[in-house]
Amino acid sequence: MAVSPVPSASPGASALLEHDARWTVQPGDTLTGIARQLQREGVPGTTAELVRTLARLNGLSRPD
């Protein structure tokens, strides 16, 4: 999974981009788990906001 620049007013997206967040998805990874790890690394936003942002940035129409 890669985080790439996209125009957005969402603070979560810009925070991810500023953080230069990158993640190599491993078996068993979930968007929620990735979002929580990003929070631990200092990316602002709620888990739900980060999950939605990750889904959007990666072209996932259904983050479930």
N, C-alpha and C positions, 0 to 999 in steps of 0.2 A: 504494500500500500504506500502510495506516495502522496505527499501534500504539495500541491502546486498552486501558484498564484491564480486567483480568480477575483473578479471585482465583487465586492460585497460590503454591505454596511454592518454586517455582523461582527461584533467585537471578537467573537470566538475565532472567526476565520483570520482576521488580521493578527490576532495573538498567536495562532498557530504558525502563520507565515513569518512573523517576527522571531518566533522561537526557533525557526528552521527545523520544525519537527519532522522527523522521518521515522518510519517504522517498517520493519520487515515482518510481515505476517507469518506467524508460526501456527501449526495445527493447534486448535483449541483457543486461539485468540478470539476475542469478541470486541466489538466497538466499545462496549461499556468498559471492558478491561483496559483497552488502549486509552480511552478517555481518562480513566482514573490514574493511569501511569503518567499521562501528560500533566494532570493536575499536580501530582507529586513532584514533577519536574518544574512546576511554577507557571504552567499555562493557565491563565484565568478563565473562569466560566464554570457553570455547573456541569455535572456529568451529562445531563440531558442535552444541554447546549452543545457540548463538544461532540457527542454522538451524532447529533443532527449535522454539525459542521463537517465532521469526518465523512459522513455518508454523502453529503452534497459534493464535497471536494473530490470524492472518488467515484462520482457518478452512480451511486447506489440509490435506486428509487425506493427501496424498502430496507431500512436499516435493521429490520428484524433478521 
